[in-house]
């Protein structure tokens, strides 16, 4: 990515607009000293726009960039003096989207500690495993999760399972006390930059901790905002969970743009629609299932002033993309990526209108290759393993495991194809593909087809063992209220459009698909319907 392109993109999005010389100098100095970490981005925003509202959550009044930085610094000092947190320690954050979580994320970074973003959907057993495997020094949590973490002690208690490592839990009151009682000592850039550890979704097993790199410059930001037209001072509603890679990326981008961020603890379609209008939001960051849910409530009239609705985290059904743009305008952007590779491609509204199932094209600074089992490139249109290269590839799992790169590219674990125009199409996880009677079958292809049925609210298709054919497809459909479908009619619909081996033998109707906190379908729960 050349310097002229970086400068041109930053200028287009308003980042190079002139400002007061004192504030601009302070902004650049913040980035020079603290880098492009979350703490560095907040510092530069507070230096340039201290009075601008940074975050609005359920309390409604909003917190300015200067206040957000002040509270984050006081929390950092409180964590250091009150709980002994030092650089290299790991601090677990088990919180929904609100200002307190943002302050805790920044405070951890200010100390050079590693922030472990914990999925709010984990069970008590999974939380205990995460606390043990990630060697947490502190677990900051919302009050609602207190009953899930019985083996950690609150501040001041010593008799608990992880006392040997000094692990403690901090609830919302404890967090406020740490801020209020912080000592006035100075914070300096840590010798070791803290890392952000994102837990993989854990839909098929125990979640793994993936170490995210800290951006080394403007390159990652430019890659995103060149393709997704976000601008300085936008008002951004982040509905995606901040513990998710996509929600965390939205926070990073919003800080860099000195945006006003709108947060809700829980996603509710009606409340989100009201906030988009009431808060005059320019952009919405969400996961695909949230977009589906927004279509189930009456669209606001007039439309909210949205320029961007950016989704990522799971497959976006083509039928949903068209229906959403018909209601909200051509503002939908679909980013395909993963915790390990960050991003691979971005589909624009024009891409989705022309090819609803596409994942788009790689942004600047990103390489995508499709290779066969031997690692050799395949021809356009042929299905193979999707490999991705960019400057934000993850640094490995906290367990010490990693993924071996191939010519600087990382295997996503997905299968897909590139067409002759360079558009990427994802066929699904490599381990989701089944072999039925000797034929390769992709469940996602059947899902996309069934999602077009007007009666269908959501659908999942998975592979299950079969005594005769080795494997077969099983379809699980949730219907809109008042609608009905016959299993044989579903099979006949697939038979009419796809090959015979794509017809699901099992067709089950469920009230709703089981999903985790990031909106991904938990397939192991579906298999229980067949037992």
C-alpha positions in Angstrom: 0.0 0.0 0.0 1.7 3.1 -1.2 2.0 6.4 0.7 0.1 8.4 -1.9 -2.9 6.0 -1.7 -2.9 6.2 2.1 -2.8 10.0 2.1 -5.5 10.2 -0.5 -7.8 7.9 1.4 -7.3 9.7 4.7 -8.0 13.0 3.0 -11.2 11.6 1.4 -12.5 10.6 4.8 -11.7 13.9 6.5 -8.8 12.8 8.6 -6.4 15.4 7.1 -8.7 18.3 7.5 -6.9 21.3 9.0 -7.2 22.1 12.7 -5.7 24.2 15.4 -1.9 23.8 15.4 -1.7 23.0 19.2 -4.3 20.3 19.0 -2.9 18.7 15.8 0.5 18.7 17.4 -0.9 17.0 20.5 -2.8 14.5 18.4 0.3 13.5 16.4 2.4 13.3 19.6 -0.1 10.9 21.2 0.2 8.6 18.3 4.0 8.9 18.3 4.2 8.0 22.0 1.4 5.5 22.4 1.2 4.1 18.9 -2.0 2.8 17.2 -3.3 0.8 20.2 -6.8 1.4 21.6 -5.1 3.7 24.2 -3.2 5.6 21.5 -6.3 6.1 19.3 -8.3 7.4 22.3 -5.5 9.7 23.2 -5.2 11.2 19.7 -9.0 11.7 19.6 -9.1 13.4 23.0 -6.2 15.6 22.0 -7.9 16.8 18.8 -11.6 16.8 19.8 -11.7 16.8 23.6 -15.3 18.1 24.0 -16.8 15.8 21.3 -19.1 13.1 22.6 -17.2 9.8 22.4 -19.8 7.3 23.7 -23.5 7.3 24.3 -25.0 4.3 26.1 -28.2 3.5 28.0 -27.5 6.4 30.4 -28.1 8.7 27.5 -26.1 11.8 28.4 -22.9 10.8 26.6 -19.2 10.9 27.6 -16.8 13.3 25.9 -13.4 12.1 24.6 -11.6 14.1 27.3 -13.8 12.5 30.1 -13.5 9.0 28.6 -9.7 9.3 28.6 -9.6 10.7 32.1 -11.8 7.9 33.5 -9.8 5.3 31.6 -6.5 6.6 33.0 -7.9 6.7 36.6 -9.2 3.1 36.1 -5.7 2.1 34.9 -4.1 3.6 38.0 -6.7 1.9 40.2 -6.1 -1.5 38.6 -2.3 -1.0 39.2 -2.4 0.3 42.7 -5.4 -1.5 44.0 -5.1 -4.9 42.3 -1.5 -5.0 41.3 -2.1 -5.3 37.5 1.2 -4.9 35.6 2.4 -5.1 32.0 2.0 -8.7 30.7 -0.8 -9.6 33.1 -4.1 -10.7 31.6 -7.4 -9.0 32.5 -10.6 -10.7 31.5 -13.5 -8.5 30.4 -16.9 -10.1 30.6 -19.2 -7.3 29.8 -22.0 -6.2 27.4 -21.7 -3.1 25.3 -21.5 0.0 27.5 -19.1 2.8 28.4 -17.6 0.9 31.4 -16.4 -1.9 29.1 -14.7 0.7 26.8 -12.9 2.3 29.8 -11.7 -1.1 31.0 -10.4 -2.0 27.6 -8.5 1.2 27.3 -7.2 1.0 30.9 -5.8 -2.5 30.4 -4.0 -1.3 27.2 -2.6 1.8 29.1 -0.9 -0.6 31.5 0.6 -2.9 28.8 -1.6 -5.7 30.1 -3.5 -8.1 27.8 -7.2 -7.6 27.5 -9.0 -11.0 27.2 -12.4 -10.3 25.6 -14.8 -12.9 27.0 -17.9 -14.0 25.2 -21.0 -13.2 27.3 -22.6 -16.4 26.2 -20.2 -18.7 27.9 -21.4 -21.1 30.5 -20.1 -21.2 34.1 -18.0 -24.2 33.2 -16.6 -22.6 30.1 -15.8 -19.4 32.1 -13.8 -21.5 34.6 -11.9 -23.1 31.8 -11.1 -19.7 30.2 -10.0 -18.2 33.5 -7.6 -21.1 34.0 -6.3 -21.4 30.5 -5.8 -17.7 30.0 -4.2 -17.3 33.5 -6.4 -14.3 34.4 -5.1 -11.8 37.0 -8.5 -10.0 37.1 -11.9 -10.6 35.7 -14.0 -7.5 35.2 -17.7 -8.4 34.8 -21.1 -7.0 34.6 -23.3 -7.7 37.7 -25.6 -10.0 35.7 -22.8 -12.5 35.3 -21.9 -12.8 39.0 -23.5 -16.2 39.4 -21.5 -17.7 36.6 -18.1 -17.1 38.2 -18.3 -18.6 41.7 -14.7 -19.7 41.8 -13.2 -16.2 41.6 -13.1 -13.8 44.6 -14.2 -10.2 44.7 -11.6 -7.6 45.6 -10.2 -8.2 49.1 -11.0 -11.9 49.3 -8.2 -14.4 49.4 -9.8 -17.9 49.7 -10.7 -18.8 46.2 -9.7 -21.2 43.4 -7.1 -18.9 41.7 -5.7 -17.2 44.8 -2.3 -18.5 44.1 -2.1 -16.2 41.1 -3.9 -13.3 42.8 -6.9 -13.5 40.5 -9.8 -11.3 41.5 -13.1 -10.4 40.1 -14.4 -6.8 39.8 -18.1 -6.0 39.4 -19.6 -2.8 38.2 -19.5 -1.2 41.7 -15.9 -2.3 42.2 -15.0 -0.8 38.8 -16.5 2.6 39.9 -14.6 2.4 43.2 -11.3 1.8 41.4 -12.0 4.9 39.3 -13.0 7.0 42.3 -10.1 5.9 44.5 -7.3 6.0 41.9 -3.9 7.5 43.0 -2.7 10.5 41.0 0.5 8.9 39.8 1.6 9.3 36.1 1.0 6.8 33.3 3.8 6.4 30.8 3.8 4.2 27.6 4.5 0.7 28.7 7.7 -1.0 27.7 5.7 -3.9 26.4 2.6 -3.1 24.4 -0.5 -4.9 25.6 -2.3 -7.4 23.4 -6.0 -8.0 22.8 -7.0 -11.6 23.1 -10.2 -12.5 21.3 -11.8 -15.9 22.0 -12.9 -17.9 19.0 -16.6 -18.6 18.9 -16.5 -22.1 20.4 -19.5 -23.3 18.3 -17.9 -26.7 17.9 -15.8 -26.9 21.1 -14.0 -25.0 23.8 -13.1 -21.4 22.8 -9.5 -20.6 22.0 -7.7 -17.4 22.8 -6.3 -15.7 19.6 -3.7 -12.9 20.0 -4.6 -9.9 17.9 -1.8 -7.7 16.7 -1.7 -3.9 17.3 -1.7 -1.9 14.1 1.7 -0.4 13.3 0.3 2.5 11.3 -2.6 3.8 9.2 -2.6 0.8 6.8 -5.4 -1.3 8.5 -7.6 1.7 8.9 -7.1 2.8 5.3 -7.9 -0.8 4.1 -11.4 -0.5 5.7 -12.4 3.1 5.1 -11.3 3.0 1.5 -14.0 0.4 0.8 -16.5 1.4 3.5 -17.1 5.1 3.3 -16.9 6.1 7.0 -15.9 9.7 7.8 -14.5 11.8 10.6 -17.2 12.7 13.2 -19.7 10.1 12.0 -22.2 8.9 14.5 -21.8 5.1 14.7 -24.1 2.6 16.4 -22.0 -0.5 17.3 -24.6 -3.3 17.7 -22.0 -6.1 17.2 -20.6 -7.3 20.6 -17.4 -5.5 21.5 -15.9 -8.8 22.6 -16.3 -10.0 19.0 -13.6 -9.3 16.5 -16.0 -7.2 14.4 -17.3 -5.1 17.3 -13.7 -4.5 18.5 -12.7 -3.4 15.0 -15.6 -1.0 14.9 -14.4 0.5 18.2 -10.9 0.9 16.8 -12.1 2.5 13.6 -14.5 4.8 15.5 -11.8 6.1 17.8 -9.5 6.7 14.8 -12.3 8.8 13.1 -13.2 10.6 16.4 -16.7 9.4 15.9 -19.6 9.4 18.4 -20.3 5.8 19.4 -23.8 4.6 20.4 -23.9 1.4 22.5 -26.8 -0.7 23.7 -26.2 -3.5 26.2 -28.5 -5.9 24.4 -29.6 -5.9 20.8 -33.3 -5.2 20.3 -34.6 -4.6 16.8 -37.1 -1.9 17.7 -34.7 -0.1 20.1 -32.0 -0.2 17.4 -34.3 1.3 14.8 -35.4 4.0 17.2 -31.7 4.8 18.1 -30.7 5.0 14.4 -33.3 7.7 14.0 -33.1 9.4 17.4 -29.3 9.5 17.5 -29.1 10.4 13.8 -26.6 7.6 13.1 -24.5 7.6 10.0 -23.4 4.0 10.4 -24.3 0.7 12.0 -21.9 -2.1 12.7 -23.8 -5.4 13.2 -23.6 -9.2 12.6 -25.8 -10.6 9.9 -28.5 -12.0 12.1 -29.1 -8.5 13.5 -29.9 -7.3 9.9 -32.3 -10.1 9.6 -34.0 -9.1 12.8 -34.3 -5.5 11.7 -36.4 -6.6 8.8 -38.9 -8.0 11.3 -39.9 -4.6 12.6 -41.5 -1.8 10.6 -38.8 0.3 8.9 -38.7 3.9 10.1 -40.2 6.6 7.9 -38.4 8.7 6.9 -35.4 6.5 6.7 -32.6 7.2 9.2 -29.6 9.0 7.7 -27.5 5.8 7.3 -24.7 5.8 4.8 -23.2 2.6 6.0 -24.5 -0.7 7.5 -21.4 -2.9 7.8 -21.9 -6.6 8.8 -19.4 -9.4 9.4 -19.1 -12.5 11.6 -21.1 -15.1 9.7 -22.7 -15.7 6.3 -25.0 -13.0 5.0 -27.9 -14.7 3.1 -28.3 -13.2 -0.3 -32.1 -12.8 0.1 -31.5 -10.8 3.2 -29.1 -8.4 1.6 -31.6 -7.5 -1.1 -34.5 -7.2 1.3 -32.5 -5.0 3.6 -31.4 -2.6 0.9 -34.9 -2.4 -0.5 -36.0 -1.1 3.0 -32.9 0.9 4.0 -31.3 1.9 0.8 -28.1 0.7 -0.8 -25.9 1.1 2.3 -25.0 -2.5 3.1 -21.4 -3.6 3.2 -20.4 -7.2 4.0 -16.9 -7.9 5.3 -15.7 -11.5 5.1 -12.9 -12.4 7.6 -12.2 -14.3 10.8 -10.5 -13.8 14.2 -7.3 -15.2 12.7 -7.1 -13.3 9.4 -9.0 -10.1 10.4 -10.5 -9.4 6.9 -10.2 -11.0 3.5 -12.7 -9.2 1.3 -15.5 -6.5 1.4 -18.7 -6.6 -0.7 -20.1 -3.2 -1.5 -23.8 -2.5 -2.1 -23.2 -2.6 -5.9 -21.5 -6.0 -5.5 -24.4 -7.4 -3.4 -27.0 -6.1 -5.9 -25.3 -7.8 -8.8 -24.2 -11.0 -6.9 -26.1 -11.4 -3.6 -24.0 -14.3 -2.4 -20.6 -12.7 -3.0 -18.1 -11.8 -0.2 -16.7 -9.0 -2.4 -13.1 -8.2 -3.3 -10.0 -8.0 -1.2 -9.3 -4.4 0.0 -6.0 -2.7 -0.6 -3.1 -4.4 1.1 -4.8 -7.8 1.2 -4.1 -10.9 -0.9 -6.5 -13.7 -1.4 -5.6 -17.0 -3.1 -7.6 -20.1 -3.8 -5.5 -23.3 -3.7 -6.0 -27.0 -4.0 -5.1 -29.7 -1.5 -1.5 -29.5 -2.6 -1.3 -25.7 -2.1 -1.4 -24.9 -5.8 -3.5 -22.1 -7.2 -6.8 -23.2 -8.9 -8.4 -21.7 -12.0 -11.1 -19.0 -11.6 -14.5 -20.6 -10.7 -12.9 -23.7 -9.2 -13.5 -24.3 -5.5 -10.5 -24.5 -3.2 -9.1 -23.5 0.2 -9.2 -19.7 0.9 -5.9 -18.2 1.9 -5.5 -14.6 3.1 -2.6 -12.3 3.7 -2.6 -8.8 5.3 -0.7 -7.0 8.0 -3.3 -7.9 10.7 -2.9 -11.7 10.7 -3.2 -13.0 14.2 -0.1 -13.8 16.2 -1.2 -17.3 17.2 -3.3 -18.9 19.9 -2.5 -18.3 23.6 -2.0 -22.1 23.9 1.1 -21.7 21.8 -0.5 -23.3 18.7 -0.8 -21.4 15.5 -1.4 -21.9 11.8 1.4 -22.4 9.4 1.5 -19.7 6.7 1.7 -20.6 3.0 3.7 -18.1 1.1 2.8 -15.4 3.6 -0.9 -16.3 3.5 -3.0 -17.9 6.3 -5.6 -20.6 5.7 -9.0 -19.5 6.8 -10.4 -23.0 7.1 -13.0 -22.0 4.5 -13.6 -23.2 0.9 -14.5 -20.8 -1.9 -13.8 -19.6 -5.3 -12.9 -16.4 -7.2 -14.7 -15.5 -10.4 -13.2 -14.0 -13.5 -14.0 -10.5 -12.1 -12.1 -11.1 -8.9 -15.2 -11.5 -6.7 -14.9 -14.0 -3.9 -17.6 -16.5 -3.1 -17.5 -18.6 0.1 -18.9 -22.1 0.0 -18.5 -22.8 3.7 -16.1 -24.3 6.2 -13.9 -27.0 4.9 -15.0 -29.3 7.6 -18.7 -28.5 6.8 -18.5 -29.9 3.3 -19.8 -33.5 3.2 -19.3 -36.4 0.8 -22.7 -38.0 0.1 -22.6 -41.1 -2.2 -19.2 -39.9 -3.5 -20.4 -36.4 -4.3 -19.1 -33.2 -2.6 -22.0 -31.3 -1.1 -21.9 -27.8 0.4 -24.6 -27.1 3.0 -24.3 -23.4 2.5 -25.6 -23.7 -1.1 -28.8 -25.3 0.1 -29.1 -22.8 2.9 -28.9 -19.9 0.5 -31.6 -21.5 -1.7 -34.0 -22.3 1.2 -33.6 -18.8 2.6 -35.3 -17.5 -0.6 -38.6 -19.2 0.4 -40.9 -16.4 1.6 -42.2 -18.6 4.5 -38.6 -19.0 5.9 -37.4 -16.7 8.7 -34.0 -18.5 9.1 -32.5 -21.8 8.0 -29.4 -23.9 8.8 -28.3 -27.0 6.9 -25.7 -29.4 8.3 -24.2 -32.8 7.4 -25.1 -35.9 9.5 -23.9 -39.5 9.3 -25.7 -41.9 7.0 -25.4 -45.7 6.9 -25.9 -45.9 3.2 -24.3 -42.8 1.7 -21.7 -42.0 4.4 -23.3 -38.6 5.0 -26.5 -36.7 4.2 -27.9 -33.3 4.7 -30.3 -32.2 7.4 -32.2 -28.9 7.1 -33.6 -26.9 10.1 -36.1 -24.2 9.3 -37.7 -21.5 11.4 -40.7 -20.0 9.8 -42.3 -16.6 10.0 -45.3 -16.4 12.4 -48.5 -17.9 10.8 -46.6 -19.6 7.9 -46.4 -23.4 7.2 -44.4 -25.7 5.0 -44.5 -29.4 4.3 -41.2 -31.3 4.6 -41.7 -32.9 1.2 -42.4 -29.5 -0.4 -39.0 -28.3 1.0 -37.3 -31.3 -0.6 -39.1 -30.8 -3.9 -38.0 -27.2 -4.0 -34.4 -28.2 -3.5 -34.8 -31.0 -6.0 -36.1 -28.5 -8.6 -33.1 -26.1 -8.3 -30.1 -28.3 -7.3 -28.7 -31.7 -7.9 -30.3 -34.7 -6.3 -27.5 -35.2 -3.8 -28.2 -31.7 -2.4 -31.7 -32.7 -1.3 -31.9 -32.8 2.5 -33.1 -36.2 3.8 -34.1 -34.7 7.1 -36.3 -31.6 7.3 -37.1 -30.2 10.8 -39.0 -27.2 11.8 -37.8 -25.3 14.9 -39.0 -22.2 16.7 -35.6 -20.5 16.3 -32.1 -21.6 15.4 -29.7 -21.9 18.4 -27.1 -19.1 18.2 -24.3 -18.0 20.3 -23.8 -14.4 21.5 -22.2 -13.4 18.2 -25.1 -14.8 16.1 -23.4 -17.9 14.8 -25.5 -21.0 14.7 -24.5 -23.7 17.2 -24.7 -26.8 15.1 -24.2 -29.2 17.9 -27.5 -28.1 19.4 -29.2 -28.8 16.1 -28.0 -32.4 16.0 -29.9 -33.1 19.2 -33.2 -32.7 17.3 -32.3 -35.8 15.3 -31.4 -38.0 18.3 
